[in-house]
Amino acid sequence: MNVYEDHVTIMETNHEGTGRERIFNIYIRENGQGHLRLWCEEDESFDCYHVGYALTLAPVQDMFARVRGGK
């Protein structure tokens, strides 16, 4: 996992039980109602397993708080 200013890059291991790894980004974006939320590029969703997982990580929580506080 790498945390940047506006997104986090996550490596998912054993994707769907295949033993493969995949790397994708989760960005901070505005949803349709003007609220900042985490958005998964893999699932093109604000509400998926990856977003839920990312929200449990302290570095992601810190990044999200910094961005939300700065807006």
C-alpha positions as CSV (number, residue, x, y, z in Angstrom):
1,M,0.0,0.0,0.0
2,N,1.2,3.5,-0.9
3,V,-0.6,6.6,0.3
4,Y,-0.3,9.8,-1.8
5,E,-1.8,13.2,-1.4
6,D,-5.1,12.4,-3.1
7,H,-5.2,8.6,-3.5
8,V,-3.9,5.3,-2.2
9,T,-2.5,2.4,-4.3
10,I,-3.4,-1.0,-3.0
11,M,-2.2,-4.4,-4.0
12,E,-4.8,-7.1,-3.7
13,T,-3.3,-10.6,-3.3
14,N,-5.0,-13.9,-4.4
15,H,-7.6,-12.0,-6.5
16,E,-10.8,-14.2,-6.5
17,G,-8.8,-17.2,-5.3
18,T,-6.6,-17.3,-8.5
19,G,-3.4,-16.6,-6.6
20,R,-2.8,-13.5,-8.8
21,E,-2.1,-10.1,-7.5
22,R,-3.5,-6.9,-8.9
23,I,-2.7,-3.3,-8.2
24,F,-5.2,-0.4,-8.3
25,N,-5.9,3.0,-7.0
26,I,-8.5,4.5,-4.7
27,Y,-9.0,8.2,-5.1
28,I,-10.8,10.9,-3.2
29,R,-13.6,12.3,-5.4
30,E,-16.8,14.2,-5.1
31,N,-19.9,12.1,-5.4
32,G,-23.0,13.4,-7.2
33,Q,-24.1,15.3,-4.0
34,G,-20.9,17.3,-3.6
35,H,-19.4,15.2,-0.8
36,L,-15.9,13.9,-0.8
37,R,-15.7,10.1,-0.8
38,L,-13.2,7.4,-1.6
39,W,-13.7,6.0,-5.1
40,C,-12.3,2.7,-6.4
41,E,-11.0,2.7,-9.9
42,E,-11.1,-1.1,-10.1
43,D,-14.9,-1.3,-9.4
44,E,-15.7,2.3,-10.5
45,S,-17.6,2.7,-7.3
46,F,-17.8,4.7,-4.1
47,D,-19.2,1.6,-2.3
48,C,-17.3,-1.5,-2.8
49,Y,-15.2,-3.9,-0.7
50,H,-12.0,-2.1,-1.6
51,V,-13.3,1.3,-0.3
52,G,-14.5,-0.4,2.9
53,Y,-11.1,-2.0,3.4
54,A,-9.2,1.3,2.7
55,L,-11.3,3.1,5.2
56,T,-10.0,0.8,8.0
57,L,-6.4,1.8,7.3
58,A,-5.1,4.5,9.6
59,P,-2.9,6.1,6.8
60,V,-5.9,6.3,4.5
61,Q,-8.0,7.8,7.3
62,D,-5.3,10.4,7.9
63,M,-5.1,11.3,4.1
64,F,-8.8,11.5,3.9
65,A,-9.0,13.8,6.9
66,R,-6.3,16.1,5.5
67,V,-8.0,16.4,2.2
68,R,-11.5,17.0,3.7
69,G,-10.1,19.5,6.2
70,G,-8.4,21.4,3.4
71,K,-11.5,21.8,1.3
